[in-house]
């Protein structure tokens, strides 16, 4: 791909990121209307998915990003259904019909993939891996860190989505603003499993040509994942416009010191990295 085309594609992805930011800002005007909120929630997830696919294809190619999607789908879908039926590993719950009539709505699977991909890439930044092929202990360290980064997202959104919005309902509400503590340990287990499977796959089949390396080994490319993850956190912070209460205030505070902190840390790592152009 020519440098001109690479530049144009980078501009296109950043344009999508700006659109994603605007949609998250517009969410504050739809919180009071359940129909508009449902539409905007689907739109946010769709944009997240598109951004993840475009960014991931640039790094891993179409085949590997499809494999990552299939791994996240198979693992998350299996454990979601298992938990709904047995309470393991998250706890007993059910989804609202507003998300669709399937036991596990499709939007949930796309969210797993999208946030999972962002967490995966940020873990590469924080461990200094960037575009390097996973080898040795990094095969296990990168998935481990990625799991923490992804659980930060669930830690900030679950009380709002379940307790306040009722997008999913816990049969036995727990100590964390109505969310069972088991949910977060379950999340860590599930996301670590699909991250680890993908890491083991990449340790054998990942490859980056010199031409491709020149296209992605730059600061703006890696900043994209951090920016989208941070904007996702901003969307949670803005939930104080939905309801100004203990839950939204506390979730905003938690988001600042988890997701936003990780975003800032990642951006500092990226722009201080002298190997990136």
PyMOL commands that set and color helices and strands:
alter all, ss='L'
color gray80, all
select helices_A, chain A and resi 3-29+34-86+97-99+106-126+138-164+182-205+210-216+219-241+246-272
alter helices_A, ss='H'
color red, helices_A
select strands_A, chain A and resi 93-95+168-170
alter strands_A, ss='S'
color yellow, strands_A
deselect
rebuild
show_as cartoon
